[in-house]
Amino acid sequence: MDSGNERPPTTPKRTRRSREEASQDLIDAAAALLAERSAGRVTVRAIAAAAGVNPTYVGRYFGSKRTLMQAAMRQAQLNIAHVVDEMPNVVDGATAVVHASLRERQFVTAIARMILDGDVDDLLPENPAMRGLLQRFEDELARRPGAAAHDPRVIVACLTSATMGYALFGPFIRRGVGLDEKSDASVEAAMVAVLQEVARLAFSE
């Protein structure tokens, strides 16, 4: 029946985003694109399109594409650094740090691309996550004079290499050693147990 009063469906208007929301959307979009392609191939238009905003917002909110990319890389680092700050100690906190690092796979992938392209020093001049973890080891060693069994810098390098390597090459590694049929949770739990033993190497028992 044709009532004559029916109106065509309307498309709901998109909720206007605040500056903070739009900025976060741009950061998230930049991080995702940096994990997919080299920094030189990530354009302002592509970032804006992925974020669903006008390209002029990049310059308005961040000043330049480079500054936006740095913000994207720094955010992932700060997410991990926050977990490092909150962990009870460097051994028992290994679980939280590993899981936080694995949640930032986009960041790890982006770093790998930057290293291959020679952009890592430009886009990631600082490393708050590793610096924070090293500081936690040094603080614990300072409270236990004479406890150092290994250079804490080497311990942090080993922990970081294992965690970031697994975040980047997890499926390949699991197939190579015959762990591909195990669940993610069980493999990660076993890795955490091993990494906790590595963390204990920083201290003499």
Contact map, one row per residue, 1 for C-alpha under 8 A:
1110000000000000000000000000000000000000000000000000000000000000000000000000000000000000000000000000000000000000000000000000000000000000000000000000000000000000000000000000000000000000000000000000000000000
1111000000000000000000000000000000000000000000000000000000000000000000000000000000000000000000000000000000000000000000000000000000000000000000000000000000000000000000000000000000000000000000000000000000000
1111110000000000000000000000000000000000000000000000000000000000000000000000000000000000000000000000000000000000000000000000000000000000000000000000000000000000000000000000000000000000000000000000000000000
0111110000000000000000000000000000000000000000000000000000000000000000000000000000000000000000000000000000000000000000000000000000000000000000000000000000000000000000000000000000000000000000000000000000000
0011111000000000000000000000000000000000000000000000000000000000000000000000000000000000000000000000000000000000000000000000000000000000000000000000000000000000000000000000000000000000000000000000000000000
0011111100000000000000000000000000000000000000000000000000000000000000000000000000000000000000000000000000000000000000000000000000000000000000000000000000000000000000000000000000000000000000000000000000000
0000111110000000000000000000000000000000000000000000000000000000000000000000000000000000000000000000000000000000000000000000000000000000000000000000000000000000000000000000000000000000000000000000000000000
0000011111000000000000000000000000000000000000000000000000000000000000000000000000000000000000000000000000000000000000000000000000000000000000000000000000000000000000000000000000000000000000000000000000000
0000001111100000000000000000000000000000000000000000000000000000000000000000000000000000000000000000000000000000000000000000000000000000000000000000000000000000000000000000000000000000000000000000000000000
0000000111110000000000000000000000000000000000000000000000000000000000000000000000000000000000000000000000000000000000000000000000000000000000000000000000000000000000000000000000000000000000000000000000000
0000000011111000000000000000000000000000000000000000000000000000000000000000000000000000000000000000000000000000000000000000000000000000000000000000000000000000000000000000000000000000000000000000000000000
0000000001111100000000000000000000000000000000000000000000000000000000000000000000000000000000000000000000000000000000000000000000000000000000000000000000000000000000000000000000000000000000000000000000000
0000000000111110000000000000000000000000000000000000000000000000000000000000000000000000000000000000000000000000000000000000000000000000000000000000000000000000000000000000000000000000000000000000000000000
0000000000011111000000000000000000000000000000000000000000000000000000000000000000000000000000000000000000000000000000000000000000000000000000000000000000000000000000000000000000000000000000000000000000000
0000000000001111100000000000000000000000000000000000000000000000000000000000000000000000000000000000000000000000000000000000000000000000000000000000000000000000000000000000000000000000000000000000000000000
0000000000000111110000000000000000000000000000000000000000000000000000000000000000000000000000000000000000000000000000000000000000000000000000000000000000000000000000000000000000000000000000000000000000000
0000000000000011111111000000000000000000000000000000000000000000000000000000000000000000000000000000000000000000000000000000000000000000000000000000000000000000000000000000000000000000000000000000000000000
0000000000000001111111000000000000000000000000000000000000000000000000000000000000000000000000000000000000000000000000000000000000000000000000000000000000000000000000000000000000000000000000000000000000000
0000000000000000111111100000000000000000000000000000000000001000000000000000000000000000000000000000000000000000000000000000000000000000000000000000000000000000000000000000000000000000000000000000000000000
0000000000000000111111110000000000000000000000000000000000000000000000000000000000000000000000000000000000000000000000000000000000000000000000000000000000000000000000000000000000000000000000000000000000000
0000000000000000111111111000000000000000000000000000000000000000000000000000000000000000000000000000000000000000000000000000000000000000000000000000000000000000000000000000000000000000000000000000000000000
0000000000000000111111111100000000000000000000000010100000000000000000000000000000000000000000000000000000000000000000000000000000000000000000000000000000000000000000000000000000000000000000000000000000000
0000000000000000001111111110000000000000000000000000000000001000000000000000000000000000000000000000000000000000000000000000000000000000000000000000000000000000000000000000000000000000000000000000000000000
0000000000000000000111111111000000000000000000000000000000000000000000000000000000000000000000000000000000000000000000000000000000000000000000000000000000000000000000000000000000000000000000000000000000000
0000000000000000000011111111100000000000000000000010000000000000000000000000000000000000000000000000000000000000000000000000000000000000000000000000000000000000000000000000000000000000000000000000000000000
0000000000000000000001111111110000000000000000110110000001000000000100000000000000000000000000000000000000000000000000000000000000000000000000000000000000000000000000000000000000000000000000000000000000000
0000000000000000000000111111111000000000000000000000000000000000000110110000000000000000000000000000000000000000000000000000000000000000000000000000000000000000000000000000000000000000000000000000000000000
0000000000000000000000011111111100000000000000000010000000000000000000010000000000000000000000000000000000000000000000000000000000000000000000000000000000000000000000000000000000000000000000000000000000000
0000000000000000000000001111111110000000000000110110000000000000000000000000000000000000000000000000000000000000000000000000000000000000000000000000000000000000000000000000000000000000000000000000000000000
0000000000000000000000000111111111000000010000100000000000000000000110010000000000000000000000000000000000000000000000000000000000000000000000000000000000000000000000000000000000000000000000000000000000000
0000000000000000000000000011111111100000000000000000000000000000000010011000000000000000000000000000000001100100000000000000000000000000000000000000000000000000000000000000000000000000000000000000000000000
0000000000000000000000000001111111110000000000000000000000000000000000000000000000000000000000000000000001000000000000000000000000000000000000000000000000000000000000000000000000000000000000000000000000000
0000000000000000000000000000111111111000010000100000000000000000000000000000000000000000000000000000000000000000000000000000000000000000000000000000000000000000000000000000000000000000000000000000000000000
0000000000000000000000000000011111111110010000000000000000000000000000000000000000000000000000000000000001000100100000000000000000000000000000000000000000000000000000000000000000000000000000000000000000000
0000000000000000000000000000001111111100000000000000000000000000000000000000000000000000000000000000000001111100100000000000000000000000000000000000000000000000000000000000000000000000000000000000000000000
0000000000000000000000000000000111111100000000000000000000000000000000000000000000000000000000000000000000000100000000000000000000000000000000000000000000000000000000000000000000000000000000000000000000000
0000000000000000000000000000000011111110110000000000000000000000000000000000000000000000000000000000000000000000100000000000000000000000000000000000000000000000000000000000000000000000000000000000000000000
0000000000000000000000000000000001111111110000000000000000000000000000000000000000000000000000000000000000000100110010000000000000000000000000000000000000000000000000000000000000000000000000000000000000000
0000000000000000000000000000000001001111110000000000000000000000000000000000000000000000000000000000000000000000010000100000000000000000000000000000000000000000000000000000000000000000000000000000000000000
0000000000000000000000000000000000000111111000000000000000000000000000000000000000000000000000000000000000000000000000000000000000000000000000000000000000000000000000000000000000000000000000000000000000000
0000000000000000000000000000000000001111111000000000000000000000000000000000000000000000000000000000000000000000000000000000000000000000000000000000000000000000000000000000000000000000000000000000000000000
0000000000000000000000000000010011001111111101100000000000000000000000000000000000000000000000000000000000000000000000000000000000000000000000000000000000000000000000000000000000000000000000000000000000000
0000000000000000000000000000000000000001111111100000000000000000100000000000000000000000000000000000000000000000000000000000000000000000000000000000000000000000000000000000000000000000000000000000000000000
0000000000000000000000000000000000000000011111110000001001000000100000000000000000000000000000000000000000000000000000000000000000000000000000000000000000000000000000000000000000000000000000000000000000000
0000000000000000000000000000000000000000001111111000001000000000000000000000000000000000000000000000000000000000000000000000000000000000000000000000000000000000000000000000000000000000000000000000000000000
0000000000000000000000000000000000000000011111111100000000000000000000000000000000000000000000000000000000000000000000000000000000000000000000000000000000000000000000000000000000000000000000000000000000000
0000000000000000000000000100110010000000011111111110001000000000000000000000000000000000000000000000000000000000000000000000000000000000000000000000000000000000000000000000000000000000000000000000000000000
0000000000000000000000000100100000000000000111111111111011000000000000000000000000000000000000000000000000000000000000000000000000000000000000000000000000000000000000000000000000000000000000000000000000000
0000000000000000000000000000000000000000000011111111111000000000000000000000000000000000000000000000000000000000000000000000000000000000000000000000000000000000000000000000000000000000000000000000000000000
0000000000000000000000000100100000000000000001111111100000000000000000000000000000000000000000000000000000000000000000000000000000000000000000000000000000000000000000000000000000000000000000000000000000000
0000000000000000000001001101100000000000000000111111100000000000000000000000000000000000000000000000000000000000000000000000000000000000000000000000000000000000000000000000000000000000000000000000000000000
0000000000000000000000000000000000000000000000011111110000000000000000000000000000000000000000000000000000000000000000000000000000000000000000000000000000000000000000000000000000000000000000000000000000000
0000000000000000000001000000000000000000000000011111111010000000000000000000000000000000000000000000000000000000000000000000000000000000000000000000000000000000000000000000000000000000000000000000000000000
0000000000000000000000000000000000000000000000011001111110000000000000000000000000000000000000000000000000000000000000000000000000000000000000000000000000000000000000000000000000000000000000000000000000000
0000000000000000000000000000000000000000000110111000111111100000000000000000000000000000000000000000000000000000000000000000000000000000000000000000000000000000000000000000000000000000000000000000000000000
0000000000000000000000000000000000000000000000000000011111110000000000000000000000000000000000000000000000000000000000000000000000000000000000000000000000000000000000000000000000000000000000000000000000000
0000000000000000000000000000000000000000000000010000111111111100000000000000000000000000000000000000000000000000000000000000000000000000000000000000000000000000000000000000000000000000000000000000000000000
0000000000000000000000000100000000000000000100010000001111111111100100000000000000000000000000000000000000000000000000000000000000000000000000000000000000000000000000000000000000000000000000000000000000000
0000000000000000000000000000000000000000000000000000001111111111100000000000000000000000000000000000000000000000000000000000000000000000000000000000000000000000000000000000000000000000000000000000000000000
0000000000000000000000000000000000000000000000000000000111111110000000000000000000000000000000000000000000000000000000000000000000000000000000000000000000000000000000000000000000000000000000000000000000000
0000000000000000001000100000000000000000000000000000000011111110000000000000000000000000000000000000000000000000000000000000000000000000000000000000000000000000000000000000000000000000000000000000000000000
0000000000000000000000000000000000000000000000000000000011111111101100000000000000000000000000000000000000000000000000000000000000000000000000000000000000000000000000000000000000000000000000000000000000000
0000000000000000000000000000000000000000000000000000000001111111101100000000000000000000000000000000000000000000000000000000000000000000000000000000000000000000000000000000000000000000000000000000000000000
0000000000000000000000000000000000000000000000000000000001100111111100000000000000000000000000000000000000000000000000000000000000000000000000000000000000000000000000000000000000000000000000000000000000000
0000000000000000000000000000000000000000001100000000000001100111111110000000000000000000000000000000000000000000000000000000000000000000000000000000000000000000000000000000000000000000000000000000000000000
0000000000000000000000000000000000000000000000000000000000000001111111000000000000000000000000000000000000000000000000000010000000000000000000000000000000000000000000000000000000000000000000000000000000000
0000000000000000000000000000000000000000000000000000000000000111111111100000000000000000000000000000000000000000000000000000000000000000000000000000000000000000000000000000000000000000000000000000000000000
0000000000000000000000000110010000000000000000000000000001000111111111110000000000000000000000000000000000000000000000000000000000000000000000000000000000000000000000000000000000000000000000000000000000000
0000000000000000000000000010011000000000000000000000000000000000111111111000000000000000000000000000000000000000000000000010000000000000000000000000000000000000000000000000000000000000000000000000000000000
0000000000000000000000000000000000000000000000000000000000000000011111111100000000000000000000000000000000000000000000000011000000000000000000000000000000000000000000000000000000000000000000000000000000000
0000000000000000000000000010000000000000000000000000000000000000001111111110000000000000000000000000000000000000000000000000000000000000000000000000000000000000000000000000000000000000000000000000000000000
0000000000000000000000000011011000000000000000000000000000000000000111111111000000000000000000000000000000000000000000000000000000000000000000000000000000000000000000000000000000000000000000000000000000000
0000000000000000000000000000001000000000000000000000000000000000000011111111100000000000000000000000000000100000000000000011000000000000000000000000000000000000000000000000000000000000000000000000000000000
0000000000000000000000000000000000000000000000000000000000000000000001111111110000000000000000000000000000000000000000000001000000000000000000000000000000000000000000000000000000000000000000000000000000000
0000000000000000000000000000000000000000000000000000000000000000000000111111111000000000000000000000000000000000000000000000000000000000000000000000000000000000000000000000000000000000000000000000000000000
0000000000000000000000000000000000000000000000000000000000000000000000011111111100000000000000000000000100100000000000000000000000000000000000000000000000000000000000000000000000000000000000000000000000000
0000000000000000000000000000000000000000000000000000000000000000000000001111111110000000000000000000000000000000000000000000001110000000000000000000000000000000000000000000000000000000000000000000000000000
0000000000000000000000000000000000000000000000000000000000000000000000000111111111000000000000000000000000000000000000000000000110000000000000000000000000000000000000000000000000000000000000000000000000000
0000000000000000000000000000000000000000000000000000000000000000000000000011111111100000000000000001000000000000000000000000000000000000000000000000000000000000000000000000000000000000000000000000000000000
0000000000000000000000000000000000000000000000000000000000000000000000000001111111110000000000001001100000000000000000000000000010000000000000000000000000000000000000000000000000000000000000000000000000000
0000000000000000000000000000000000000000000000000000000000000000000000000000111111111000000000000000000000000000000000000000000111011000000000000000000000000000000000000000000000000000000000000000000000000
0000000000000000000000000000000000000000000000000000000000000000000000000000011111111100000000000000000000000000000000000000000010000000000000000000000000000000000000000000000000000000000000000000000000000
0000000000000000000000000000000000000000000000000000000000000000000000000000001111111110000000011001000000000000000000000000000000000000000000000000000000000000000000000000000000000000000000000000000000000
0000000000000000000000000000000000000000000000000000000000000000000000000000000111111110000010001000000000000000000000000000000010011001000000000000000000000000000000000000000000000000000000000000000000000
0000000000000000000000000000000000000000000000000000000000000000000000000000000011111110000000000000000000000000000000000000000000010001000000000000000000000000000000000000000000000000000000000000000000000
0000000000000000000000000000000000000000000000000000000000000000000000000000000001111111000000000000000000000000000000000000000000000000000000000000000000000000000000000000000000000000000000000000000000000
0000000000000000000000000000000000000000000000000000000000000000000000000000000000111111110110010000000000000000000000000000000000000000000000000000000000000000000000000000000000000000000000000000000000000
0000000000000000000000000000000000000000000000000000000000000000000000000000000000000111110110000000000000000000000000000000000000000000000000000000000000000000000000000000000000000000000000000000000000000
0000000000000000000000000000000000000000000000000000000000000000000000000000000000000011111110000000000000000000000000000000000000000001000000000000000000000000000000000000000000000000000000000000000000000
0000000000000000000000000000000000000000000000000000000000000000000000000000000000000011111111000000000000000000000000000000000000001001100000000000000000000000000000000000000000000000000000000000001000000
0000000000000000000000000000000000000000000000000000000000000000000000000000000000000000111111000000000000000000000000000000000000000000000000000000000000000000000000000000000000000000000000000001101100000
0000000000000000000000000000000000000000000000000000000000000000000000000000000000000011111111100000000000000000000000000000000000000000000000000000000000000000000000000000000000000000000000000001000000000
0000000000000000000000000000000000000000000000000000000000000000000000000000000000010011111111111000000000000000000000000000000000000000000000000000000000000000000000000000000000000000000000000000000000000
0000000000000000000000000000000000000000000000000000000000000000000000000000000000000000011111111100000000000000000000000000000000000000000000000000000000000000000000000000000000000000000000010011000000000
0000000000000000000000000000000000000000000000000000000000000000000000000000000000000000000111111110000000000000000000000000000000000000000000000000000000000000000000000000000000000000000010010000000000000
0000000000000000000000000000000000000000000000000000000000000000000000000000000000100010000011111111000000000000000000000000000000000000000000000000000000000000000000000000000000000000000000000000000000000
0000000000000000000000000000000000000000000000000000000000000000000000000000000100110000000011111111100000000000000000000000000000000000000000000000000000000000000000000000000000000000000000000000000000000
0000000000000000000000000000000000000000000000000000000000000000000000000000000000000000000001111111110000000000000000000000000000000000000000000000000000000000001000000000000000000000000000010000000000000
0000000000000000000000000000000000000000000000000000000000000000000000000000000000000000000000111111111000000000000000000000000000000000000000000000000000000000000000000000000000000000000000000000000000000
0000000000000000000000000000000000000000000000000000000000000000000000000000001100100000000000011111111100000000000000000000000000000000000000000000000000000000000000000000000000000000000000000000000000000
0000000000000000000000000000000000000000000000000000000000000000000000000000000100000000000000001111111110000000000000000000000000000000000000000000000000000000001100100000000000000000000000000000000000000
0000000000000000000000000000000000000000000000000000000000000000000000000000000000000000000000000111111110000000000000000000000000000000000000000000000000000000001100100000000000000000000000000000000000000
0000000000000000000000000000000000000000000000000000000000000000000000000000000000000000000000000011111110000000000000000000000000000000000000000000000000000000000000000000000000000000000000000000000000000
0000000000000000000000000000000000000000000000000000000000000000000000000001000000000000000000000001111111110000000000000000000000000000000000000000000000000000000000000000000000000000000000000000000000000
0000000000000000000000000000000000000000000000000000000000000000000000000000000000000000000000000000111111111000000000000000000000000000000000000000000000000000000000110000000000000000000000000000000000000
0000000000000000000000000000001101100000000000000000000000000000000000000000000000000000000000000000000111111100000000000000000000000000000000000000000000000000000000000000000000000000000000000000000000000
0000000000000000000000000000001000100000000000000000000000000000000000001001000000000000000000000000000111111110000000000000000000000000000000000000000000000000000000000000000000000000000000000000000000000
0000000000000000000000000000000000100000000000000000000000000000000000000000000000000000000000000000000111111111000000000000000000000000000000000000000000000000000100110000000000000000000000000000000000000
0000000000000000000000000000000000100000000000000000000000000000000000000000000000000000000000000000000011111111100000000000000000000000000000000000000000000000000000010000000000000000000000000000000000000
0000000000000000000000000000001001110100000000000000000000000000000000000000000000000000000000000000000001111111110000000000000000000000000000000000000000000000000000000000000000000000000000000000000000000
0000000000000000000000000000000000000000000000000000000000000000000000000000000000000000000000000000000000111111111000010000000000000000000000000000000000000000000000000000000000000000000000000000000000000
0000000000000000000000000000000000000000000000000000000000000000000000000000000000000000000000000000000000011111111100000000000000000000000000000000000000000000000000000000000000000000000000000000000000000
0000000000000000000000000000000001101100000000000000000000000000000000000000000000000000000000000000000000001111111110000000000000000000000000000000000000000000000000000000000000000000000000000000000000000
0000000000000000000000000000000000000110000000000000000000000000000000000000000000000000000000000000000000000111111111110000000000000000000000000000000000000000000000000000000000000000000000000000000000000
0000000000000000000000000000000000000000000000000000000000000000000000000000000000000000000000000000000000000011111111110000000000000000000000000000000000000000000000000000000000000000000000000000000000000
0000000000000000000000000000000000000000000000000000000000000000000000000000000000000000000000000000000000000001111111100000000000000000000000000000000000000000000000000000000000000000000000000000000000000
0000000000000000000000000000000000000100000000000000000000000000000000000000000000000000000000000000000000000000111111110000000000000000000000000000000000000000000000000000000000000000000000000000000000000
0000000000000000000000000000000000000000000000000000000000000000000000000000000000000000000000000000000000000000011111111000000000000000000000000000000000000000000000000000000000000000000000000000000000000
0000000000000000000000000000000000000010000000000000000000000000000000000000000000000000000000000000000000000000011111111110000000000000000000000000000000000000000000000000000000000000000000000000000000000
0000000000000000000000000000000000000000000000000000000000000000000000000000000000000000000000000000000000000010011011111111100000000000000000000000000000000000000000000000000000000000000000000000000000000
0000000000000000000000000000000000000000000000000000000000000000000000000000000000000000000000000000000000000000000001111111100000000000000000000000000000000000000000000000000000000000000000000000000000000
0000000000000000000000000000000000000000000000000000000000000000000000000000000000000000000000000000000000000000000000111111100000000000000000000000000000000000000000000000000000000000000000000000000000000
0000000000000000000000000000000000000000000000000000000000000000010011001000000000000000000000000000000000000000000000111111100000000000000000000000000000000000000000000000000000000000000000000000000000000
0000000000000000000000000000000000000000000000000000000000000000000001001100000000000000000000000000000000000000000000011111111000000000000000000000000000000000000000000000000000000000000000000000000000000
0000000000000000000000000000000000000000000000000000000000000000000000000000000000000000000000000000000000000000000000011111111000000000000000000000000000000000000000000000000000000000000000000000000000000
0000000000000000000000000000000000000000000000000000000000000000000000000000000000000000000000000000000000000000000000000001111100000000000000000000000000000000000000000000000000000000000000000000000000000
0000000000000000000000000000000000000000000000000000000000000000000000000000100000000000000000000000000000000000000000000001111111100000000000000000000000000000000000000000000000000000000000000000000000000
0000000000000000000000000000000000000000000000000000000000000000000000000000110010000000000000000000000000000000000000000000011111110000000000000000000000000000000000000000000000000000000000000000000000000
0000000000000000000000000000000000000000000000000000000000000000000000000000110111010000000000000000000000000000000000000000001111111000000000000000000000000000000000000000000000000000000000000000000000000
0000000000000000000000000000000000000000000000000000000000000000000000000000000010000000000000000000000000000000000000000000001111111100000000000000000000010001000000000000000000000000000000000000000000000
0000000000000000000000000000000000000000000000000000000000000000000000000000000000000000000000000000000000000000000000000000001111111110000000000000000000000000000000000000000000000000000000000000000000000
0000000000000000000000000000000000000000000000000000000000000000000000000000000010011000000000000000000000000000000000000000000111111111000000000000000000000000000000000000000000000000000000000000000000000
0000000000000000000000000000000000000000000000000000000000000000000000000000000010010000010000000000000000000000000000000000000011111111100000000000000000010000000000000000000000000000000000000000000000000
0000000000000000000000000000000000000000000000000000000000000000000000000000000000000000000000000000000000000000000000000000000001111111110000000000000110010000000000000000000000000000000000000000000000000
0000000000000000000000000000000000000000000000000000000000000000000000000000000000000000000000000000000000000000000000000000000000111111111000000000000000000000000000000000000000000000000000000000000000000
0000000000000000000000000000000000000000000000000000000000000000000000000000000000011000110000000000000000000000000000000000000000011111111100000000000000000000000000000000000000000000000000000000000000000
0000000000000000000000000000000000000000000000000000000000000000000000000000000000000000010000000000000000000000000000000000000000001111111110000000000100000000000000000000000000000000000000000000000001000
0000000000000000000000000000000000000000000000000000000000000000000000000000000000000000000000000000000000000000000000000000000000000111111111000000000100000000000000000000000000000000000000000000000000000
0000000000000000000000000000000000000000000000000000000000000000000000000000000000000000000000000000000000000000000000000000000000000011111111100000000000000000000000000000000000000000000000000000000000000
0000000000000000000000000000000000000000000000000000000000000000000000000000000000000000000000000000000000000000000000000000000000000001111111110000000000000000000000000000000000000000000000000000000000000
0000000000000000000000000000000000000000000000000000000000000000000000000000000000000000000000000000000000000000000000000000000000000000111111111111000000000000000000000000000000000000000000000000000000100
0000000000000000000000000000000000000000000000000000000000000000000000000000000000000000000000000000000000000000000000000000000000000000011111111000000000000000000000000000000000000000000000000000000000000
0000000000000000000000000000000000000000000000000000000000000000000000000000000000000000000000000000000000000000000000000000000000000000001111111000000000000000000000000000000000000000000000000000000000000
0000000000000000000000000000000000000000000000000000000000000000000000000000000000000000000000000000000000000000000000000000000000000000000111111110000000000000000000000000000000000000000000000000000000000
0000000000000000000000000000000000000000000000000000000000000000000000000000000000000000000000000000000000000000000000000000000000000000000011111111000000000000000000000000000000000000000000000000000000000
0000000000000000000000000000000000000000000000000000000000000000000000000000000000000000000000000000000000000000000000000000000000000000000010011111000000000000000000000000000000000000000000000000000000000
0000000000000000000000000000000000000000000000000000000000000000000000000000000000000000000000000000000000000000000000000000000000000000000010011111100000000000000000000000000000000000000000000000000001111
0000000000000000000000000000000000000000000000000000000000000000000000000000000000000000000000000000000000000000000000000000000000000000000010001111111100000000000000000000000000000000000000000000000001110
0000000000000000000000000000000000000000000000000000000000000000000000000000000000000000000000000000000000000000000000000000000000000000000000000011111000000000000000000000000000000000000000000000000011110
0000000000000000000000000000000000000000000000000000000000000000000000000000000000000000000000000000000000000000000000000000000000000000000000000001111101100000000000000000000000000000000000000000000011100
0000000000000000000000000000000000000000000000000000000000000000000000000000000000000000000000000000000000000000000000000000000000000000000000000001111111100000000000000000000000000000000000000000000001000
0000000000000000000000000000000000000000000000000000000000000000000000000000000000000000000000000000000000000000000000000000000000000100110000000001011111110000000000000000000000000000000000000000000001000
0000000000000000000000000000000000000000000000000000000000000000000000000000000000000000000000000000000000000000000000000000000000000100000000000000001111111000000000000000000000000000000000000000000000000
0000000000000000000000000000000000000000000000000000000000000000000000000000000000000000000000000000000000000000000000000000000000000000000000000000011111111100000000000000000000000000000000000000000000000
0000000000000000000000000000000000000000000000000000000000000000000000000000000000000000000000000000000000000000000000000000000000000000000000000000011111111110000000000000000000000000000000000000011011000
0000000000000000000000000000000000000000000000000000000000000000000000000000000000000000000000000000000000000000000000000000000001001100000000000000000111111111000000000000000000000000000000000000000000000
0000000000000000000000000000000000000000000000000000000000000000000000000000000000000000000000000000000000000000000000000000000000000000000000000000000011111111100000000000000000000000000000000000000000000
0000000000000000000000000000000000000000000000000000000000000000000000000000000000000000000000000000000000000000000000000000000000000000000000000000000001111111110000000000000000000000000000000000010000000
0000000000000000000000000000000000000000000000000000000000000000000000000000000000000000000000000000000000000000000000000000000000000000000000000000000000111111111000000000000000000000000000000010011000000
0000000000000000000000000000000000000000000000000000000000000000000000000000000000000000000000000000000000000000000000000000000001000000000000000000000000011111111100000000000000000000000000000000000000000
0000000000000000000000000000000000000000000000000000000000000000000000000000000000000000000000000000000000000000000000000000000000000000000000000000000000001111111110000000000000000000000000000000000000000
0000000000000000000000000000000000000000000000000000000000000000000000000000000000000000000000000000000000000000000000000000000000000000000000000000000000000111111111000000000000000000000000000000000000000
0000000000000000000000000000000000000000000000000000000000000000000000000000000000000000000000000100110000000000000000000000000000000000000000000000000000000011111111100000000000000000000000000000000000000
0000000000000000000000000000000000000000000000000000000000000000000000000000000000000000000000000000110000010000000000000000000000000000000000000000000000000001111111110000000000000000000000000000000000000
0000000000000000000000000000000000000000000000000000000000000000000000000000000000000000000000000000000000000000000000000000000000000000000000000000000000000000111111111100000000000000000000000000000000000
0000000000000000000000000000000000000000000000000000000000000000000000000000000000000000000000000000000000000000000000000000000000000000000000000000000000000000011111111100100000000000000000000000000000000
0000000000000000000000000000000000000000000000000000000000000000000000000000000000000000000000000000110010010000000000000000000000000000000000000000000000000000001111111100000000000000000000000000000000000
0000000000000000000000000000000000000000000000000000000000000000000000000000000000000000000000000000000010011000000000000000000000000000000000000000000000000000000111111100000000000000000000000000000000000
0000000000000000000000000000000000000000000000000000000000000000000000000000000000000000000000000000000000000000000000000000000000000000000000000000000000000000000011111111100000000000000000000000000000000
0000000000000000000000000000000000000000000000000000000000000000000000000000000000000000000000000000000000000000000000000000000000000000000000000000000000000000000011111111110000000000000000000000000000000
0000000000000000000000000000000000000000000000000000000000000000000000000000000000000000000000000000000000000000000000000000000000000000000000000000000000000000000000001111111000010000000000000000000000000
0000000000000000000000000000000000000000000000000000000000000000000000000000000000000000000000000000000000000000000000000000000000000000000000000000000000000000000000001111111100000000000000000000000000000
0000000000000000000000000000000000000000000000000000000000000000000000000000000000000000000000000000000000000000000000000000000000000000000000000000000000000000000001001111111110000000000000000000000000000
0000000000000000000000000000000000000000000000000000000000000000000000000000000000000000000000000000000000000000000000000000000000000000000000000000000000000000000000000111111111110000000000000000000000000
0000000000000000000000000000000000000000000000000000000000000000000000000000000000000000000000000000000000000000000000000000000000000000000000000000000000000000000000000011111111110000000000000000000000000
0000000000000000000000000000000000000000000000000000000000000000000000000000000000000000000000000000000000000000000000000000000000000000000000000000000000000000000000000001111111100000000000000000000000000
0000000000000000000000000000000000000000000000000000000000000000000000000000000000000000000000000000000000000000000000000000000000000000000000000000000000000000000000000000111111110000000000000000000000000
0000000000000000000000000000000000000000000000000000000000000000000000000000000000000000000000000000000000000000000000000000000000000000000000000000000000000000000000000000011111111000000000000000000000000
0000000000000000000000000000000000000000000000000000000000000000000000000000000000000000000000000000000000000000000000000000000000000000000000000000000000000000000000000000011111111100001000000000000000000
0000000000000000000000000000000000000000000000000000000000000000000000000000000000000000000000000000000000000000000000000000000000000000000000000000000000000000000000000010011011111110000000000000000000000
0000000000000000000000000000000000000000000000000000000000000000000000000000000000000000000000000000000000000000000000000000000000000000000000000000000000000000000000000000000001111110000000000000000000000
0000000000000000000000000000000000000000000000000000000000000000000000000000000000000000000000000000000000000000000000000000000000000000000000000000000000000000000000000000000000111111011000000000000000000
0000000000000000000000000000000000000000000000000000000000000000000000000000000000000000000000000000000000000000000000000000000000000000000000000000000000000000000000000000000000011111111000000000000000000
0000000000000000000000000000000000000000000000000000000000000000000000000000000000000000000000000000000000000000000000000000000000000000000000000000000000000000000000000000000000000111111100000000000000000
0000000000000000000000000000000000000000000000000000000000000000000000000000000000000000000000000000000000000000000000000000000000000000000000000000000000000000000000000000000000000011111110000000000000000
0000000000000000000000000000000000000000000000000000000000000000000000000000000000000000000000000000000000000000000000000000000000000000000000000000000000000000000000000000000000000111111111000000000000000
0000000000000000000000000000000000000000000000000000000000000000000000000000000000000000000000000000000000000000000000000000000000000000000000000000000000000000000000000000000000100111111111100000000000000
0000000000000000000000000000000000000000000000000000000000000000000000000000000000000000000000000000000000000000000000000000000000000000000000000000000000000000000000000000000000000001111111110000000000000
0000000000000000000000000000000000000000000000000000000000000000000000000000000000000000000000100000000000000000000000000000000000000000000000000000000000000000000000000000000000000000111111111000000000000
0000000000000000000000000000000000000000000000000000000000000000000000000000000000000000000000000000000000000000000000000000000000000000000000000000000000000000000000000000000000000000011111111100000000000
0000000000000000000000000000000000000000000000000000000000000000000000000000000000000000000000000000000000000000000000000000000000000000000000000000000000000000000000000000000000000000001111111110000000000
0000000000000000000000000000000000000000000000000000000000000000000000000000000000000000000001100100000000000000000000000000000000000000000000000000000000000000000000000000000000000000000111111111000000000
0000000000000000000000000000000000000000000000000000000000000000000000000000000000000000000000000000000000000000000000000000000000000000000000000000000000000000000000000000000000000000000011111111100000000
0000000000000000000000000000000000000000000000000000000000000000000000000000000000000000000000000000000000000000000000000000000000000000000000000000000000000000000000000000000000000000000001111111110000000
0000000000000000000000000000000000000000000000000000000000000000000000000000000000000000000001000000000000000000000000000000000000000000000000000000000000000010000000000000000000000000000000111111111000000
0000000000000000000000000000000000000000000000000000000000000000000000000000000000000000001101000000000000000000000000000000000000000000000000000000000000000000000000000000000000000000000000011111111100000
0000000000000000000000000000000000000000000000000000000000000000000000000000000000000000001000000000000000000000000000000000000000000000000000000000000000000000000000000000000000000000000000001111111110000
0000000000000000000000000000000000000000000000000000000000000000000000000000000000000000000000000000000000000000000000000000000000000000000000000000000000100110000000000000000000000000000000000111111111000
0000000000000000000000000000000000000000000000000000000000000000000000000000000000000000011000000000000000000000000000000000000000000000000000000000000000100010000000000000000000000000000000000011111111000
0000000000000000000000000000000000000000000000000000000000000000000000000000000000000000001000000000000000000000000000000000000000000000000000000000000000000000000000000000000000000000000000000001111111110
0000000000000000000000000000000000000000000000000000000000000000000000000000000000000000000000000000000000000000000000000000000000000000000000000000110000100000000000000000000000000000000000000000111111110
0000000000000000000000000000000000000000000000000000000000000000000000000000000000000000000000000000000000000000000000000000000000000000100000000011111100100000000000000000000000000000000000000000011111110
0000000000000000000000000000000000000000000000000000000000000000000000000000000000000000000000000000000000000000000000000000000000000000000010000011110000000000000000000000000000000000000000000000000111111
0000000000000000000000000000000000000000000000000000000000000000000000000000000000000000000000000000000000000000000000000000000000000000000000000011100000000000000000000000000000000000000000000000000111111
0000000000000000000000000000000000000000000000000000000000000000000000000000000000000000000000000000000000000000000000000000000000000000000000000010000000000000000000000000000000000000000000000000000000111
